[in-house]
Amino acid sequence: MTDHLTMPKPGSHLSETYMGIYQLEAGNIHRRIDMKIYPREHFGYAVLYFTGSDYFNRSMRLFARKKGLTLSDHGLHPAFRFKNQKIWEGENIPCYTEEDVFKVLGLDYRKPEERSV
């Protein structure tokens, strides 16, 4: 590692992020590395988020919103919106796998390679 761009925040229990720069050998080009650590109950959401294209992820969030939910890489929550602004967010609906997220939303499961919509 040659540089640290961000470090995990002490005491945070939701998710941790590390970003840094590394170089395998002197003289080689530098590469950026991003690592995210999620609690087990967020794993399905994180995998879904990082294996979908931007368009696919936006479509999934819009679909969830139309069902009165809010979807992110941290969870799926019931939510109430007024004038397109989130007013209330309920408890997370546990989804330990990405398949669980599709099931809760009432959608057929799509493998990561099928998410480049």
N, CA, C and O atoms as a Tinker XYZ file with bonds, in Angstrom:
   468  protein
     1  N      0.858000   -1.165000    0.000000    73     2
     2  CA     0.000000    0.000000    0.000000    64     1     3
     3  C      0.907000    1.231000    0.000000    63     2     4     5
     4  O      1.841000    1.339000    0.795000    81     3
     5  N      0.608000    2.147000   -0.905000    73     3     6
     6  CA     1.422000    3.359000   -0.961000    64     5     7
     7  C      0.695000    4.562000   -0.368000    63     6     8     9
     8  O      1.336000    5.479000    0.145000    81     7
     9  N     -0.625000    4.568000   -0.432000    73     7    10
    10  CA    -1.407000    5.677000    0.123000    64     9    11
    11  C     -2.743000    5.171000    0.636000    63    10    12    13
    12  O     -3.313000    4.226000    0.091000    81    11
    13  N     -3.235000    5.806000    1.684000    73    11    14
    14  CA    -4.571000    5.519000    2.221000    64    13    15
    15  C     -5.450000    6.718000    1.894000    63    14    16    17
    16  O     -5.153000    7.839000    2.307000    81    15
    17  N     -6.531000    6.488000    1.155000    73    15    18
    18  CA    -7.446000    7.572000    0.795000    64    17    19
    19  C     -8.525000    7.765000    1.859000    63    18    20    21
    20  O     -8.849000    8.896000    2.221000    81    19
    21  N     -9.074000    6.677000    2.352000    73    19    22
    22  CA   -10.035000    6.727000    3.465000    64    21    23
    23  C     -9.754000    5.551000    4.384000    63    22    24    25
    24  O     -9.235000    4.517000    3.963000    81    23
    25  N    -10.105000    5.734000    5.635000    73    23    26
    26  CA    -9.949000    4.666000    6.622000    64    25    27
    27  C    -11.304000    4.425000    7.273000    63    26    28    29
    28  O    -12.118000    5.344000    7.362000    81    27
    29  N    -11.556000    3.198000    7.729000    73    27    30
    30  CA   -12.803000    2.947000    8.442000    64    29    31
    31  C    -12.925000    3.848000    9.670000    63    30    32    33
    32  O    -11.932000    4.173000   10.321000    81    31
    33  N    -14.153000    4.241000    9.970000    73    31    34
    34  CA   -14.398000    5.086000   11.135000    64    33    35
    35  C    -14.515000    4.211000   12.378000    63    34    36    37
    36  O    -15.292000    3.256000   12.388000    81    35
    37  N    -13.759000    4.521000   13.416000    73    35    38
    38  CA   -13.838000    3.723000   14.650000    64    37    39
    39  C    -15.247000    3.769000   15.236000    63    38    40    41
    40  O    -15.876000    4.826000   15.286000    81    39
    41  N    -15.729000    2.618000   15.673000    73    39    42
    42  CA   -17.022000    2.552000   16.341000    64    41    43
    43  C    -18.209000    2.414000   15.418000    63    42    44    45
    44  O    -19.329000    2.241000   15.899000    81    43
    45  N    -18.015000    2.483000   14.112000    73    43    46
    46  CA   -19.126000    2.320000   13.175000    64    45    47
    47  C    -19.446000    0.838000   13.039000    63    46    48    49
    48  O    -18.545000    0.021000   12.848000    81    47
    49  N    -20.722000    0.490000   13.136000    73    47    50
    50  CA   -21.105000   -0.922000   13.073000    64    49    51
    51  C    -21.930000   -1.250000   11.835000    63    50    52    53
    52  O    -22.252000   -2.417000   11.609000    81    51
    53  N    -22.281000   -0.247000   11.025000    73    51    54
    54  CA   -23.113000   -0.520000    9.863000    64    53    55
    55  C    -22.296000   -1.068000    8.708000    63    54    56    57
    56  O    -22.516000   -2.202000    8.285000    81    55
    57  N    -21.378000   -0.307000    8.199000    73    55    58
    58  CA   -20.489000   -0.800000    7.167000    64    57    59
    59  C    -19.186000   -0.012000    7.261000    63    58    60    61
    60  O    -19.151000    1.110000    7.765000    81    59
    61  N    -18.145000   -0.614000    6.776000    73    59    62
    62  CA   -16.835000    0.014000    6.820000    64    61    63
    63  C    -16.315000    0.140000    5.395000    63    62    64    65
    64  O    -16.547000   -0.737000    4.563000    81    63
    65  N    -15.618000    1.220000    5.117000    73    63    66
    66  CA   -15.049000    1.443000    3.799000    64    65    67
    67  C    -13.573000    1.785000    3.928000    63    66    68    69
    68  O    -13.175000    2.605000    4.755000    81    67
    69  N    -12.777000    1.140000    3.095000    73    67    70
    70  CA   -11.368000    1.481000    2.994000    64    69    71
    71  C    -11.064000    1.722000    1.523000    63    70    72    73
    72  O    -11.467000    0.936000    0.665000    81    71
    73  N    -10.354000    2.807000    1.231000    73    71    74
    74  CA    -9.873000    3.075000   -0.117000    64    73    75
    75  C     -8.389000    3.398000   -0.021000    63    74    76    77
    76  O     -7.958000    4.179000    0.827000    81    75
    77  N     -7.623000    2.786000   -0.901000    73    75    78
    78  CA    -6.193000    3.026000   -0.883000    64    77    79
    79  C     -5.571000    2.842000   -2.254000    63    78    80    81
    80  O     -6.236000    2.460000   -3.216000    81    79
    81  N     -4.299000    3.119000   -2.316000    73    79    82
    82  CA    -3.515000    2.966000   -3.538000    64    81    83
    83  C     -2.410000    1.958000   -3.244000    63    82    84    85
    84  O     -1.753000    2.025000   -2.205000    81    83
    85  N     -2.214000    1.020000   -4.176000    73    83    86
    86  CA    -1.135000    0.050000   -3.973000    64    85    87
    87  C     -0.316000   -0.099000   -5.248000    63    86    88    89
    88  O     -0.750000    0.259000   -6.343000    81    87
    89  N      0.860000   -0.632000   -5.067000    73    87    90
    90  CA     1.768000   -0.917000   -6.169000    64    89    91
    91  C      2.373000   -2.281000   -5.876000    63    90    92    93
    92  O      3.007000   -2.468000   -4.837000    81    91
    93  N      2.183000   -3.232000   -6.780000    73    91    94
    94  CA     2.680000   -4.587000   -6.517000    64    93    95
    95  C      4.203000   -4.633000   -6.427000    63    94    96    97
    96  O      4.757000   -5.239000   -5.510000    81    95
    97  N      4.867000   -4.000000   -7.367000    73    95    98
    98  CA     6.325000   -3.968000   -7.365000    64    97    99
    99  C      6.785000   -2.575000   -7.760000    63    98   100   101
   100  O      6.098000   -1.879000   -8.508000    81    99
   101  N      7.927000   -2.172000   -7.266000    73    99   102
   102  CA     8.480000   -0.865000   -7.630000    64   101   103
   103  C      8.594000   -0.777000   -9.154000    63   102   104   105
   104  O      9.052000   -1.716000   -9.806000    81   103
   105  N      8.182000    0.337000   -9.701000    73   103   106
   106  CA     8.235000    0.527000  -11.146000    64   105   107
   107  C      6.942000    0.176000  -11.852000    63   106   108   109
   108  O      6.709000    0.640000  -12.968000    81   107
   109  N      6.083000   -0.641000  -11.224000    73   107   110
   110  CA     4.780000   -0.954000  -11.814000    64   109   111
   111  C      3.812000    0.207000  -11.593000    63   110   112   113
   112  O      4.056000    1.085000  -10.765000    81   111
   113  N      2.724000    0.197000  -12.337000    73   111   114
   114  CA     1.741000    1.261000  -12.150000    64   113   115
   115  C      1.002000    1.075000  -10.829000    63   114   116   117
   116  O      0.906000   -0.036000  -10.308000    81   115
   117  N      0.493000    2.156000  -10.307000    73   115   118
   118  CA    -0.293000    2.121000   -9.073000    64   117   119
   119  C     -1.737000    1.749000   -9.413000    63   118   120   121
   120  O     -2.231000    2.064000  -10.495000    81   119
   121  N     -2.390000    1.091000   -8.496000    73   119   122
   122  CA    -3.797000    0.700000   -8.639000    64   121   123
   123  C     -4.562000    1.159000   -7.411000    63   122   124   125
   124  O     -4.017000    1.232000   -6.309000    81   123
   125  N     -5.823000    1.465000   -7.620000    73   123   126
   126  CA    -6.682000    1.831000   -6.498000    64   125   127
   127  C     -7.419000    0.587000   -6.024000    63   126   128   129
   128  O     -7.829000   -0.248000   -6.830000    81   127
   129  N     -7.583000    0.474000   -4.723000    73   127   130
   130  CA    -8.320000   -0.647000   -4.150000    64   129   131
   131  C     -9.391000   -0.090000   -3.216000    63   130   132   133
   132  O     -9.111000    0.763000   -2.373000    81   131
   133  N    -10.601000   -0.575000   -3.374000    73   131   134
   134  CA   -11.723000   -0.210000   -2.500000    64   133   135
   135  C    -12.214000   -1.480000   -1.820000    63   134   136   137
   136  O    -12.429000   -2.501000   -2.473000    81   135
   137  N    -12.387000   -1.411000   -0.522000    73   135   138
   138  CA   -12.926000   -2.540000    0.231000    64   137   139
   139  C    -14.093000   -2.052000    1.073000    63   138   140   141
   140  O    -14.008000   -1.017000    1.734000    81   139
   141  N    -15.176000   -2.804000    1.039000    73   139   142
   142  CA   -16.329000   -2.489000    1.876000    64   141   143
   143  C    -16.643000   -3.720000    2.702000    63   142   144   145
   144  O    -16.624000   -4.845000    2.202000    81   143
   145  N    -16.928000   -3.497000    3.950000    73   143   146
   146  CA   -17.296000   -4.576000    4.856000    64   145   147
   147  C    -18.691000   -4.269000    5.377000    63   146   148   149
   148  O    -18.950000   -3.185000    5.901000    81   147
   149  N    -19.580000   -5.233000    5.224000    73   147   150
   150  CA   -20.969000   -5.066000    5.632000    64   149   151
   151  C    -21.316000   -6.068000    6.730000    63   150   152   153
   152  O    -20.722000   -7.144000    6.795000    81   151
   153  N    -22.270000   -5.724000    7.590000    73   151   154
   154  CA   -22.776000   -6.729000    8.530000    64   153   155
   155  C    -23.484000   -7.837000    7.753000    63   154   156   157
   156  O    -23.982000   -7.599000    6.653000    81   155
   157  N    -23.531000   -9.003000    8.296000    73   155   158
   158  CA   -24.128000  -10.179000    7.624000    64   157   159
   159  C    -25.532000   -9.880000    7.105000    63   158   160   161
   160  O    -25.881000  -10.314000    6.007000    81   159
   161  N    -26.334000   -9.158000    7.859000    73   159   162
   162  CA   -27.723000   -8.905000    7.445000    64   161   163
   163  C    -27.832000   -7.949000    6.258000    63   162   164   165
   164  O    -28.927000   -7.771000    5.723000    81   163
   165  N    -26.736000   -7.333000    5.834000    73   163   166
   166  CA   -26.736000   -6.455000    4.661000    64   165   167
   167  C    -26.089000   -7.116000    3.444000    63   166   168   169
   168  O    -26.038000   -6.518000    2.370000    81   167
   169  N    -25.600000   -8.328000    3.603000    73   167   170
   170  CA   -24.820000   -8.974000    2.556000    64   169   171
   171  C    -25.590000   -9.103000    1.241000    63   170   172   173
   172  O    -25.048000   -8.779000    0.183000    81   171
   173  N    -26.830000   -9.563000    1.283000    73   171   174
   174  CA   -27.625000   -9.730000    0.064000    64   173   175
   175  C    -27.802000   -8.428000   -0.688000    63   174   176   177
   176  O    -27.751000   -8.404000   -1.917000    81   175
   177  N    -28.010000   -7.344000    0.044000    73   175   178
   178  CA   -28.176000   -6.034000   -0.593000    64   177   179
   179  C    -26.882000   -5.551000   -1.219000    63   178   180   181
   180  O    -26.887000   -4.986000   -2.313000    81   179
   181  N    -25.774000   -5.770000   -0.528000    73   179   182
   182  CA   -24.474000   -5.331000   -1.036000    64   181   183
   183  C    -24.099000   -6.089000   -2.303000    63   182   184   185
   184  O    -23.630000   -5.486000   -3.269000    81   183
   185  N    -24.299000   -7.404000   -2.310000    73   183   186
   186  CA   -23.979000   -8.199000   -3.498000    64   185   187
   187  C    -24.847000   -7.751000   -4.674000    63   186   188   189
   188  O    -24.348000   -7.608000   -5.791000    81   187
   189  N    -26.121000   -7.533000   -4.437000    73   187   190
   190  CA   -27.021000   -7.068000   -5.495000    64   189   191
   191  C    -26.541000   -5.730000   -6.048000    63   190   192   193
   192  O    -26.493000   -5.542000   -7.263000    81   191
   193  N    -26.192000   -4.813000   -5.178000    73   191   194
   194  CA   -25.755000   -3.481000   -5.585000    64   193   195
   195  C    -24.481000   -3.529000   -6.433000    63   194   196   197
   196  O    -24.394000   -2.851000   -7.456000    81   195
   197  N    -23.504000   -4.320000   -6.017000    73   195   198
   198  CA   -22.211000   -4.327000   -6.697000    64   197   199
   199  C    -22.160000   -5.240000   -7.917000    63   198   200   201
   200  O    -21.159000   -5.239000   -8.634000    81   199
   201  N    -23.205000   -6.016000   -8.172000    73   199   202
   202  CA   -23.209000   -6.889000   -9.350000    64   201   203
   203  C    -24.206000   -6.426000  -10.403000    63   202   204   205
   204  O    -24.376000   -7.092000  -11.424000    81   203
   205  N    -24.861000   -5.307000  -10.175000    73   203   206
   206  CA   -25.799000   -4.792000  -11.165000    64   205   207
   207  C    -25.234000   -3.588000  -11.883000    63   206   208   209
   208  O    -24.414000   -2.852000  -11.335000    81   207
   209  N    -25.674000   -3.393000  -13.107000    73   207   210
   210  CA   -25.288000   -2.180000  -13.821000    64   209   211
   211  C    -25.990000   -0.989000  -13.167000    63   210   212   213
   212  O    -26.920000   -1.167000  -12.381000    81   211
   213  N    -25.546000    0.211000  -13.491000    73   211   214
   214  CA   -26.202000    1.412000  -12.952000    64   213   215
   215  C    -27.685000    1.418000  -13.286000    63   214   216   217
   216  O    -28.525000    1.684000  -12.426000    81   215
   217  N    -27.999000    1.124000  -14.540000    73   215   218
   218  CA   -29.397000    1.131000  -14.980000    64   217   219
   219  C    -30.206000    0.078000  -14.223000    63   218   220   221
   220  O    -31.322000    0.345000  -13.779000    81   219
   221  N    -29.636000   -1.114000  -14.080000    73   219   222
   222  CA   -30.325000   -2.184000  -13.364000    64   221   223
   223  C    -30.598000   -1.770000  -11.915000    63   222   224   225
   224  O    -31.705000   -1.962000  -11.410000    81   223
   225  N    -29.589000   -1.203000  -11.248000    73   223   226
   226  CA   -29.761000   -0.788000   -9.850000    64   225   227
   227  C    -30.825000    0.299000   -9.718000    63   226   228   229
   228  O    -31.641000    0.255000   -8.798000    81   227
   229  N    -30.825000    1.271000  -10.623000    73   227   230
   230  CA   -31.853000    2.325000  -10.581000    64   229   231
   231  C    -33.236000    1.734000  -10.806000    63   230   232   233
   232  O    -34.204000    2.142000  -10.164000    81   231
   233  N    -33.328000    0.769000  -11.721000    73   231   234
   234  CA   -34.614000    0.114000  -11.989000    64   233   235
   235  C    -35.108000   -0.643000  -10.762000    63   234   236   237
   236  O    -36.295000   -0.600000  -10.439000    81   235
   237  N    -34.212000   -1.326000  -10.087000    73   235   238
   238  CA   -34.599000   -2.065000   -8.871000    64   237   239
   239  C    -35.069000   -1.101000   -7.787000    63   238   240   241
   240  O    -36.066000   -1.366000   -7.115000    81   239
   241  N    -34.359000    0.020000   -7.609000    73   239   242
   242  CA   -34.770000    0.998000   -6.597000    64   241   243
   243  C    -36.122000    1.621000   -6.941000    63   242   244   245
   244  O    -36.950000    1.835000   -6.055000    81   243
   245  N    -36.346000    1.909000   -8.214000    73   243   246
   246  CA   -37.633000    2.462000   -8.633000    64   245   247
   247  C    -38.753000    1.459000   -8.410000    63   246   248   249
   248  O    -39.831000    1.828000   -7.945000    81   247
   249  N    -38.510000    0.195000   -8.736000    73   247   250
   250  CA   -39.507000   -0.853000   -8.519000    64   249   251
   251  C    -39.849000   -0.948000   -7.036000    63   250   252   253
   252  O    -41.022000   -1.035000   -6.672000    81   251
   253  N    -38.828000   -0.932000   -6.180000    73   251   254
   254  CA   -39.059000   -0.984000   -4.733000    64   253   255
   255  C    -39.853000    0.233000   -4.273000    63   254   256   257
   256  O    -40.770000    0.102000   -3.462000    81   255
   257  N    -39.510000    1.409000   -4.779000    73   255   258
   258  CA   -40.209000    2.638000   -4.386000    64   257   259
   259  C    -41.692000    2.567000   -4.733000    63   258   260   261
   260  O    -42.536000    3.031000   -3.967000    81   259
   261  N    -42.008000    1.982000   -5.894000    73   259   262
   262  CA   -43.416000    1.853000   -6.310000    64   261   263
   263  C    -44.181000    0.892000   -5.404000    63   262   264   265
   264  O    -45.412000    0.916000   -5.369000    81   263
   265  N    -43.456000    0.048000   -4.672000    73   263   266
   266  CA   -44.078000   -0.863000   -3.709000    64   265   267
   267  C    -44.056000   -0.289000   -2.284000    63   266   268   269
   268  O    -44.401000   -0.982000   -1.327000    81   267
   269  N    -43.649000    0.978000   -2.152000    73   267   270
   270  CA   -43.604000    1.608000   -0.842000    64   269   271
   271  C    -42.372000    1.250000   -0.025000    63   270   272   273
   272  O    -42.393000    1.293000    1.205000    81   271
   273  N    -41.297000    0.894000   -0.723000    73   271   274
   274  CA   -40.066000    0.489000   -0.056000    64   273   275
   275  C    -38.909000    1.360000   -0.544000    63   274   276   277
   276  O    -39.019000    2.034000   -1.568000    81   275
   277  N    -37.818000    1.340000    0.186000    73   275   278
   278  CA   -36.597000    1.987000   -0.258000    64   277   279
   279  C    -35.487000    0.942000   -0.230000    63   278   280   281
   280  O    -35.325000    0.226000    0.758000    81   279
   281  N    -34.718000    0.858000   -1.326000    73   279   282
   282  CA   -33.685000   -0.162000   -1.498000    64   281   283
   283  C    -32.328000    0.510000   -1.643000    63   282   284   285
   284  O    -32.183000    1.488000   -2.377000    81   283
   285  N    -31.336000   -0.023000   -0.939000    73   283   286
   286  CA   -29.954000    0.459000   -1.070000    64   285   287
   287  C    -29.024000   -0.716000   -0.836000    63   286   288   289
   288  O    -29.481000   -1.846000   -0.665000    81   287
   289  N    -27.721000   -0.458000   -0.826000    73   287   290
   290  CA   -26.775000   -1.526000   -0.530000    64   289   291
   291  C    -26.780000   -1.883000    0.956000    63   290   292   293
   292  O    -26.084000   -2.811000    1.369000    81   291
   293  N    -27.554000   -1.160000    1.759000    73   291   294
   294  CA   -27.639000   -1.428000    3.201000    64   293   295
   295  C    -28.946000   -2.068000    3.624000    63   294   296   297
   296  O    -29.051000   -2.529000    4.760000    81   295
   297  N    -29.954000   -2.115000    2.752000    73   295   298
   298  CA   -31.184000   -2.738000    3.172000    64   297   299
   299  C    -32.384000   -2.394000    2.314000    63   298   300   301
   300  O    -32.309000   -1.629000    1.352000    81   299
   301  N    -33.497000   -2.999000    2.710000    73   299   302
   302  CA   -34.791000   -2.793000    2.099000    64   301   303
   303  C    -35.738000   -2.430000    3.232000    63   302   304   305
   304  O    -35.959000   -3.220000    4.150000    81   303
   305  N    -36.290000   -1.234000    3.158000    73   303   306
   306  CA   -37.109000   -0.721000    4.249000    64   305   307
   307  C    -38.456000   -0.240000    3.726000    63   306   308   309
   308  O    -38.534000    0.301000    2.623000    81   307
   309  N    -39.528000   -0.434000    4.514000    73   307   310
   310  CA   -40.759000    0.259000    4.162000    64   309   311
   311  C    -40.500000    1.756000    4.304000    63   310   312   313
   312  O    -39.783000    2.177000    5.212000    81   311
   313  N    -41.069000    2.547000    3.427000    73   311   314
   314  CA   -40.824000    3.987000    3.484000    64   313   315
   315  C    -42.067000    4.739000    3.033000    63   314   316   317
   316  O    -42.827000    4.267000    2.187000    81   315
   317  N    -42.255000    5.906000    3.608000    73   315   318
   318  CA   -43.344000    6.784000    3.203000    64   317   319
   319  C    -42.734000    8.031000    2.597000    63   318   320   321
   320  O    -41.848000    8.654000    3.181000    81   319
   321  N    -43.218000    8.386000    1.418000    73   319   322
   322  CA   -42.725000    9.574000    0.716000    64   321   323
   323  C    -43.860000   10.565000    0.546000    63   322   324   325
   324  O    -45.018000   10.193000    0.355000    81   323
   325  N    -43.498000   11.833000    0.619000    73   323   326
   326  CA   -44.428000   12.920000    0.361000    64   325   327
   327  C    -43.722000   13.918000   -0.525000    63   326   328   329
   328  O    -42.653000   14.417000   -0.175000    81   327
   329  N    -44.313000   14.217000   -1.680000    73   327   330
   330  CA   -43.698000   15.112000   -2.665000    64   329   331
   331  C    -42.272000   14.659000   -2.993000    63   330   332   333
   332  O    -41.333000   15.453000   -3.039000    81   331
   333  N    -42.155000   13.345000   -3.218000    73   331   334
   334  CA   -40.895000   12.701000   -3.613000    64   333   335
   335  C    -39.775000   12.834000   -2.576000    63   334   336   337
   336  O    -38.598000   12.681000   -2.905000    81   335
   337  N    -40.140000   13.117000   -1.337000    73   335   338
   338  CA   -39.164000   13.200000   -0.257000    64   337   339
   339  C    -39.500000   12.139000    0.796000    63   338   340   341
   340  O    -40.651000   12.000000    1.209000    81   339
   341  N    -38.478000   11.399000    1.221000    73   339   342
   342  CA   -38.695000   10.354000    2.219000    64   341   343
   343  C    -38.999000   10.996000    3.564000    63   342   344   345
   344  O    -38.189000   11.752000    4.101000    81   343
   345  N    -40.171000   10.688000    4.101000    73   343   346
   346  CA   -40.613000   11.246000    5.377000    64   345   347
   347  C    -40.356000   10.254000    6.519000    63   346   348   349
   348  O    -39.992000   10.646000    7.628000    81   347
   349  N    -40.553000    8.966000    6.226000    73   347   350
   350  CA   -40.434000    7.932000    7.254000    64   349   351
   351  C    -39.811000    6.693000    6.634000    63   350   352   353
   352  O    -40.092000    6.348000    5.486000    81   351
   353  N    -38.956000    6.024000    7.412000    73   351   354
   354  CA   -38.356000    4.769000    6.982000    64   353   355
   355  C    -38.486000    3.764000    8.112000    63   354   356   357
   356  O    -38.108000    4.043000    9.250000    81   355
   357  N    -39.024000    2.588000    7.791000    73   355   358
   358  CA   -39.247000    1.557000    8.799000    64   357   359
   359  C    -38.038000    0.640000    8.971000    63   358   360   361
   360  O    -36.952000    0.893000    8.448000    81   359
   361  N    -38.267000   -0.418000    9.712000    73   359   362
   362  CA   -37.213000   -1.394000   10.008000    64   361   363
   363  C    -36.784000   -2.141000    8.749000    63   362   364   365
   364  O    -37.588000   -2.371000    7.846000    81   363
   365  N    -35.517000   -2.513000    8.702000    73   363   366
   366  CA   -34.967000   -3.267000    7.588000    64   365   367
   367  C    -35.642000   -4.627000    7.460000    63   366   368   369
   368  O    -35.892000   -5.299000    8.461000    81   367
   369  N    -35.935000   -5.027000    6.232000    73   367   370
   370  CA   -36.468000   -6.361000    5.955000    64   369   371
   371  C    -35.251000   -7.258000    5.724000    63   370   372   373
   372  O    -34.525000   -7.054000    4.750000    81   371
   373  N    -35.009000   -8.240000    6.584000    73   371   374
   374  CA   -33.795000   -9.054000    6.455000    64   373   375
   375  C    -33.761000   -9.842000    5.144000    63   374   376   377
   376  O    -34.712000  -10.551000    4.814000    81   375
   377  N    -32.678000   -9.713000    4.412000    73   375   378
   378  CA   -32.413000  -10.476000    3.195000    64   377   379
   379  C    -30.941000  -10.857000    3.239000    63   378   380   381
   380  O    -30.067000  -10.013000    3.045000    81   379
   381  N    -30.673000  -12.123000    3.494000    73   379   382
   382  CA   -29.293000  -12.562000    3.654000    64   381   383
   383  C    -28.625000  -12.926000    2.328000    63   382   384   385
   384  O    -27.404000  -13.068000    2.260000    81   383
   385  N    -29.430000  -13.073000    1.282000    73   383   386
   386  CA   -28.896000  -13.358000   -0.041000    64   385   387
   387  C    -29.559000  -12.424000   -1.041000    63   386   388   389
   388  O    -30.611000  -11.846000   -0.767000    81   387
   389  N    -28.938000  -12.283000   -2.192000    73   387   390
   390  CA   -29.552000  -11.459000   -3.231000    64   389   391
   391  C    -30.850000  -12.091000   -3.723000    63   390   392   393
   392  O    -31.774000  -11.382000   -4.121000    81   391
   393  N    -30.925000  -13.427000   -3.699000    73   391   394
   394  CA   -32.159000  -14.107000   -4.085000    64   393   395
   395  C    -33.311000  -13.687000   -3.168000    63   394   396   397
   396  O    -34.445000  -13.539000   -3.624000    81   395
   397  N    -33.022000  -13.494000   -1.871000    73   395   398
   398  CA   -34.044000  -13.042000   -0.925000    64   397   399
   399  C    -34.604000  -11.682000   -1.315000    63   398   400   401
   400  O    -35.804000  -11.447000   -1.173000    81   399
   401  N    -33.754000  -10.780000   -1.807000    73   399   402
   402  CA   -34.215000   -9.442000   -2.201000    64   401   403
   403  C    -35.224000   -9.559000   -3.335000    63   402   404   405
   404  O    -36.283000   -8.932000   -3.297000    81   403
   405  N    -34.894000  -10.364000   -4.346000    73   403   406
   406  CA   -35.823000  -10.564000   -5.461000    64   405   407
   407  C    -37.139000  -11.155000   -4.961000    63   406   408   409
   408  O    -38.217000  -10.741000   -5.388000    81   407
   409  N    -37.041000  -12.126000   -4.053000    73   407   410
   410  CA   -38.237000  -12.794000   -3.525000    64   409   411
   411  C    -39.135000  -11.804000   -2.790000    63   410   412   413
   412  O    -40.347000  -11.795000   -3.008000    81   411
   413  N    -38.562000  -10.971000   -1.923000    73   411   414
   414  CA   -39.346000   -9.991000   -1.165000    64   413   415
   415  C    -40.019000   -8.998000   -2.111000    63   414   416   417
   416  O    -41.144000   -8.565000   -1.860000    81   415
   417  N    -39.337000   -8.639000   -3.191000    73   415   418
   418  CA   -39.910000   -7.698000   -4.161000    64   417   419
   419  C    -40.891000   -8.367000   -5.125000    63   418   420   421
   420  O    -41.556000   -7.685000   -5.904000    81   419
   421  N    -40.983000   -9.705000   -5.075000    73   419   422
   422  CA   -41.899000  -10.413000   -5.956000    64   421   423
   423  C    -41.384000  -10.519000   -7.386000    63   422   424   425
   424  O    -42.174000  -10.574000   -8.328000    81   423
   425  N    -40.064000  -10.548000   -7.552000    73   423   426
   426  CA   -39.447000  -10.623000   -8.874000    64   425   427
   427  C    -38.744000  -11.956000   -9.062000    63   426   428   429
   428  O    -38.321000  -12.591000   -8.096000    81   427
   429  N    -38.623000  -12.376000  -10.321000    73   427   430
   430  CA   -37.832000  -13.552000  -10.641000    64   429   431
   431  C    -36.363000  -13.208000  -10.449000    63   430   432   433
   432  O    -35.919000  -12.112000  -10.792000    81   431
   433  N    -35.614000  -14.156000   -9.898000    73   431   434
   434  CA   -34.187000  -13.946000   -9.664000    64   433   435
   435  C    -33.447000  -13.790000  -10.991000    63   434   436   437
   436  O    -33.728000  -14.505000  -11.953000    81   435
   437  N    -32.513000  -12.863000  -11.035000    73   435   438
   438  CA   -31.646000  -12.675000  -12.202000    64   437   439
   439  C    -30.203000  -12.801000  -11.738000    63   438   440   441
   440  O    -29.775000  -12.129000  -10.800000    81   439
   441  N    -29.461000  -13.674000  -12.411000    73   439   442
   442  CA   -28.057000  -13.862000  -12.089000    64   441   443
   443  C    -27.283000  -12.585000  -12.408000    63   442   444   445
   444  O    -27.724000  -11.786000  -13.234000    81   443
   445  N    -26.128000  -12.384000  -11.760000    73   443   446
   446  CA   -25.342000  -11.164000  -12.010000    64   445   447
   447  C    -25.052000  -10.918000  -13.485000    63   446   448   449
   448  O    -25.083000   -9.771000  -13.932000    81   447
   449  N    -24.772000  -11.969000  -14.249000    73   447   450
   450  CA   -24.478000  -11.775000  -15.673000    64   449   451
   451  C    -25.713000  -11.362000  -16.483000    63   450   452   453
   452  O    -25.592000  -10.994000  -17.651000    81   451
   453  N    -26.900000  -11.421000  -15.867000    73   451   454
   454  CA   -28.145000  -11.012000  -16.525000    64   453   455
   455  C    -28.592000   -9.614000  -16.080000    63   454   456   457
   456  O    -29.719000   -9.203000  -16.357000    81   455
   457  N    -27.712000   -8.893000  -15.395000    73   455   458
   458  CA   -28.089000   -7.600000  -14.823000    64   457   459
   459  C    -27.523000   -6.408000  -15.574000    63   458   460   461
   460  O    -27.463000   -5.304000  -15.032000    81   459
   461  N    -27.117000   -6.615000  -16.782000    73   459   462
   462  CA   -26.594000   -5.494000  -17.584000    64   461   463
   463  C    -27.697000   -4.962000  -18.487000    63   462   464   465
   464  O    -27.528000   -4.877000  -19.704000    81   463
   465  N    -28.792000   -4.616000  -17.904000    73   463   466
   466  CA   -29.969000   -4.154000  -18.653000    64   465   467
   467  C    -29.782000   -2.724000  -19.072000    63   466   468
   468  O    -30.661000   -2.149000  -19.714000    81   467
